[in-house]
């Protein structure tokens, strides 16, 4: 069973930064696209960012483009989300997820296409 474990969430003031990490166990990490999603109270889970299995391409939601950066380190089975210039509306539980298909091209942004999820890490941005 593949497990994903996120860390790095916390409480930060608006304008601050956080770096989320996600480590995966088992499976062949390097052949899967990875993504970050988030879910705010009372809202549906939404796509934040994705990175291809090669690491060569990244994709972002319009709401975070220019502020967030997704990256991966295959040697450590890890994916990261650097979040800068945080806003109160970024407050949510953040989840990392692994694509259901190996070597998929192009990257997908629908949550239904990801079949392994972490437990989530809370990010709270105060105004």
N, C-alpha and C positions, 0 to 999 in steps of 0.2 A: 504494500500500500504506500502510495506516495504521500508524504506529509510536507506541508508548507508552513513555516513559522515566521511570522512577521515580528518586527521590533522597531523601536525608534519613535513611537508616538509620544505625545505628551501635550502639555499646556504651553502655549507661546503667545506673545502679544502680536497684534497685527503689525505686519512689516517684518516679522522675524522669519527664521528658517528652521526647518527640521529635515532630517535625512532618515527615511524609512529603509529597512533592510528586510529581505525575505530569503530564507535559506530553505532549500528543498532537500529531502532525503529520498533515496532510492530513485529509480528511473534514470533515463539518459537525458539529463537537463539540457545539454547543448543542442539537442535537435528540436526543441520546442520553443515556440514563441511564448513570451511571458507578458503579463499585463497587470496593471493596478486598476482597481475599481474603488468606489467609495459609496457609502450610504449614510445619508443624514437622517435624523429622526423624522418619521412621517413621510419620507421620500423613498422612491425606488432606487435600487442600486444603479450607479451610473459609471460609465467608462471614464477613466482618467488618462491612462497612457499605456502604450504597448511597445514592445521591442521585438524585432525578428530574431529567429534562432541564430542567425549569423551575427547579430548585434549591429548590422550595418544600416538598419532603418528603424526609425522611431516614429510614433504617431501620438498625437495629443488631442484631448478635448479642447475646444476653442476656449473654454473658461480657464484653462491652466497653461495654454501655450505661451511660451516666453518666460514663464515663472517656474515651471517644474521641468526636471530632467530625469528621464529614465535611463538606466544603464544596467549592464550585467557583467558578471565575472564568472565565466563558465568553469574555470578551475576551482572555484569555491561554491559552485552550484547556487549562486546568489544573484538576485536582482535587487536594484536599489531605486529609490525615488527621492531625488533631491528637491525639496520644496522651498522656494524663496518667495519673498514678498507676500507672505501669507495674509489672507483676508478672513474675516469672521465667517464668510460664506464657504470657506474651505473646511469648516468644522464638520467632521464625519468620522465614521469608522472606515478605515482603509484596509482593503483586502488585496493580497496578491493572488494571482491565478495562473494556472498552466493550461495552455491550449490543448484541446482534446485530440488534435491531429499533429503527428510529427512532421517536420519539414514543410509545414503549410506555407503556401504563397498564394495570395498576399495575406498579410496579417488581418485578423478580424477584430471587431470591437464589440460584438454582441456577447453578453454574459453567457448566453446559452451555448456558446462555442468553447467554453472553458469548463473543464470537468474536475479540476482539482483546485481547492481553495484553502487559504489559510484561515485562521480563527479571527483575524482582524486585529487592528491596533487603533486605539482612539487618538484622534488629533483634534484638539480644541484650540481655537484661535480667539483670543479675547480682544475686544475693541478698545 
